[in-house]
Amino acid sequence: MPSFRLAIVILTLAGWLLAGSVFGQIVQSETVTFPRLGKLIVKARENAGKRPEMMFLSEKTNKTIFSETIKDPQNLLLPDPINEGGFGPYLRFIVLRNTGTASPVIMAVAMYPGGSDNGYYLTLFTESGGRIVDLTPKPLLNNIQGGWYFGYLGPTYGYGLAEWAFIWGQGEDEIHYSLHRYALYIYGLRDGKLMRTLRRETRHKYHPQDAYRAFAELGIHVTDQRRRMPLYAEGLDVND
């Protein structure tokens, strides 16, 4: 009889472990009110079978009305079967308001940890026509040295997405985390999708820690909104 009970315990634990592997782990959850869909529970799930996944559930019925896995062309966001869940990939999000849209915008960032740098993949979701839509045709890739800001970009560009990415190799003394020139990108919303409207290289070099200041060359004030995600904030501090 004791051996039978032990077998039940072992099978139960195995079931829990299998469920964690197959169904993934909810790492973040927040209730967000949308204009037509009402209150939805927004969830980030890691290792959901293959890739990180964003989920939108009705608060009333708890049914999933929209979900999307975050895909990258290099398949870096596929969990490592040997160390699944122990060393990424990771997924976090923040809720953005006052973005020029009628609905809140969910900024989701998946992260693949590397050796001397990390890969960050941005996807933006909002409500349009009574349904959840993905504003990004494909996830945008950036590194520790870059960043994103979605919001008001001044009277010239209105509301949209600002992105900055470092350009390496424009000086003999450049090392990974040193002064670099930056490529500045602006994306505007067209037909419900983000479309790039501007690319410009900076005149000056900036340190990765405050590279967001590069947009001052265009008269635009931005911040790196990834720093509002607790899991990522510390890893973006490259002063040390």
Backbone hydrogen bonds, N-H to C=O, Kabsch-Sander energy under -0.5 kcal/mol:
donor,donor_aa,acceptor,acceptor_aa,energy
5,R,1,M,-2.2
6,L,2,P,-2.4
7,A,3,S,-2.0
8,I,4,F,-1.9
9,V,5,R,-2.2
10,I,6,L,-2.5
11,L,7,A,-2.5
12,T,8,I,-2.4
13,L,9,V,-2.6
14,A,10,I,-2.4
15,G,11,L,-2.1
16,W,12,T,-2.2
17,L,13,L,-2.5
18,L,14,A,-2.6
19,A,15,G,-2.6
20,G,16,W,-2.3
21,S,17,L,-1.6
22,V,18,L,-3.1
23,F,19,A,-2.6
24,G,19,A,-0.5
24,G,20,G,-0.6
25,Q,46,E,-1.9
27,V,25,Q,-0.7
27,V,44,A,-2.4
28,Q,44,A,-1.1
30,E,42,V,-2.2
32,V,30,E,-0.5
32,V,40,L,-3.0
34,F,32,V,-0.6
34,F,38,G,-2.8
38,G,34,F,-1.4
40,L,32,V,-3.0
40,L,38,G,-0.5
41,I,57,L,-3.2
42,V,30,E,-3.2
42,V,40,L,-0.7
43,K,55,M,-2.8
44,A,28,Q,-2.3
45,R,53,E,-3.0
46,E,25,Q,-2.4
48,A,51,R,-0.9
49,G,21,S,-0.8
49,G,47,N,-2.3
50,K,48,A,-1.8
51,R,48,A,-0.6
53,E,45,R,-2.9
54,M,68,E,-2.7
55,M,43,K,-2.6
56,F,66,F,-2.7
57,L,41,I,-2.4
58,S,63,K,-2.6
59,E,39,K,-2.0
62,N,58,S,-2.3
65,I,56,F,-2.7
66,F,56,F,-1.4
68,E,54,M,-2.3
70,I,52,P,-2.7
71,K,69,T,-0.8
75,N,72,D,-1.6
78,L,75,N,-1.1
80,D,88,G,-0.5
85,G,88,G,-0.6
86,G,83,N,-1.9
87,F,83,N,-0.9
87,F,88,G,-0.6
90,Y,111,M,-2.4
92,R,109,V,-1.8
94,I,107,M,-1.7
96,L,94,I,-0.5
96,L,105,V,-3.4
105,V,96,L,-2.7
106,I,125,F,-3.1
107,M,94,I,-2.4
107,M,105,V,-0.7
108,A,106,I,-0.8
108,A,123,T,-3.0
109,V,92,R,-2.9
110,A,121,Y,-2.4
111,M,90,Y,-2.4
112,Y,119,G,-3.0
114,G,117,D,-0.7
119,G,112,Y,-2.7
120,Y,118,N,-0.5
120,Y,142,N,-2.7
121,Y,110,A,-3.0
122,L,120,Y,-0.5
122,L,140,L,-2.7
123,T,108,A,-2.6
125,F,106,I,-2.2
126,T,133,V,-1.9
128,S,131,R,-3.0
131,R,128,S,-0.9
133,V,126,T,-3.1
135,L,124,L,-3.0
135,L,133,V,-0.6
136,T,124,L,-0.7
140,L,122,L,-1.8
142,N,120,Y,-2.1
146,G,143,N,-1.0
147,G,164,W,-1.6
149,Y,162,A,-2.1
151,G,149,Y,-0.5
151,G,160,G,-2.5
153,L,158,G,-3.4
158,G,154,G,-2.7
160,G,151,G,-2.5
161,L,187,Y,-2.4
162,A,149,Y,-3.3
163,E,185,Y,-2.5
164,W,147,G,-1.8
165,A,183,A,-2.1
167,I,181,R,-2.8
168,W,166,F,-0.6
174,E,171,G,-1.3
178,S,175,I,-0.8
178,S,176,H,-1.0
180,H,206,Y,-2.1
181,R,167,I,-0.7
183,A,165,A,-3.1
184,L,182,Y,-0.5
184,L,200,R,-3.5
185,Y,163,E,-3.0
186,I,198,L,-1.8
187,Y,161,L,-2.7
188,G,195,M,-2.7
190,R,188,G,-0.5
190,R,193,K,-3.1
193,K,190,R,-1.4
194,L,135,L,-2.9
195,M,188,G,-3.0
197,T,186,I,-3.2
198,L,186,I,-1.4
200,R,184,L,-2.2
202,T,182,Y,-2.5
206,Y,180,H,-3.1
210,D,207,H,-1.4
211,A,208,P,-1.0
213,R,210,D,-1.8
214,A,211,A,-2.2
215,F,212,Y,-1.4
216,A,213,R,-1.9
217,E,214,A,-1.8
218,L,215,F,-1.6
219,G,216,A,-1.4
220,I,215,F,-2.2
222,V,220,I,-0.6
225,Q,148,W,-2.3
225,Q,223,T,-1.0
227,R,224,D,-1.8
228,R,225,Q,-1.5
229,M,226,R,-2.1
232,Y,229,M,-1.5
233,A,229,M,-1.9
234,E,230,P,-0.7
236,L,232,Y,-1.0
236,L,233,A,-0.8
237,D,234,E,-1.4
238,V,236,L,-1.0
